[in-house]
Amino acid sequence: MTKPSVLVTRRWPEAVEAQLKRDYDVTLNKADRPLTPSEFREAFGRFDAVLPTVTDTINAEALDVTAPQVKILGNYGVGYSHICEPAARDLSLTVTNTPDVLSECTADIAMTLLLMVARRAGEGEREVRSGRWTGWRPTHLVGTKVSGKTLGIVGFGRIGREMARRAHFGFGMTILVQNRSRIAPEILAQFGAEQVDSIDDMLPRCDFVSLHCPGGATNRHLINGRRLDQMKPGAFLINTARGEVINEHDLVQALTFGTIGGAALDVFDGEPRISPDLLQCDNLVMLPHLGSATREAREAMGFRVLDNLSDFFAGRDPRDRVI
Ligand code: DGY
């Protein structure tokens, strides 16, 4: 029996690539360079499955093909707002993602960012490395206490809940939750959390706000100047979701004029390009999209794509089907 043909758009962990080679007629992207829309169109005509990730813009232009060979996009990652949903539906493509296996590691990075910005760890590290540190003193790089404060979580899916677990049980934080749908009381009770009706109700009550909602057009600029103004003076904003959820121009204003205490970002609008204005803000911590970047999570994400593919090619509905 001929094996299905599969294109992997970026390098994946070795163990997963080895398994892919055993199970499929696989083409790997040895150069690890993102494909262009025309390369995607060509691939959709040649492969049974394409395995993209967040750095691949699979927009309407890339999906502008007739009678494609491709039947499934097995996305490596939980977020899939880089895939144009209406165009994928028009072509009757199946799209899968990789939930669960990265939730703990992404929440770990969100907590890392929260602690870094509150305790001015980025500023301190820059000072030590540049040789500017003159020694301990009572007024040096004084930050904000984290334990016992109030954390607002926007989007209470798997990653939001892992963040709540860390903040509540590790740091005794009070948890407020804003989510599109109602969360069952027994789930909220696990974290001593309260669900609020709207983000506008939540922001004025929080010392920290952490974003865990999907990206894409619906949530583009959910956090804008008006909402940043609703945050407490001195509060902190953390984003491990998608860059477009924050209006970065408005964030720069809030950071520059000190209307909030600081921000910490793992994701950026139009990444890997970083707005030069963000680079000027000292009260901002920035990481290069490291949320799921552990050996364990990255391997598990790959094996989860393999599970979805084997279900699909065996005629079963893949467990992580999102389209
Ligand atoms: C995710 O899983 O969505 C991560 O951001 C990487 O794509």
Boltz pocket constraint, residues with backbone or C-beta under 6 A from the ligand:
constraints:
  - pocket:
      binder: B
      contacts: [[A, 53], [A, 54], [A, 76], [A, 77], [A, 78], [A, 79], [A, 80], [A, 98], [A, 102], [A, 240], [A, 241], [A, 291], [A, 292]]
      max_distance: 6.0
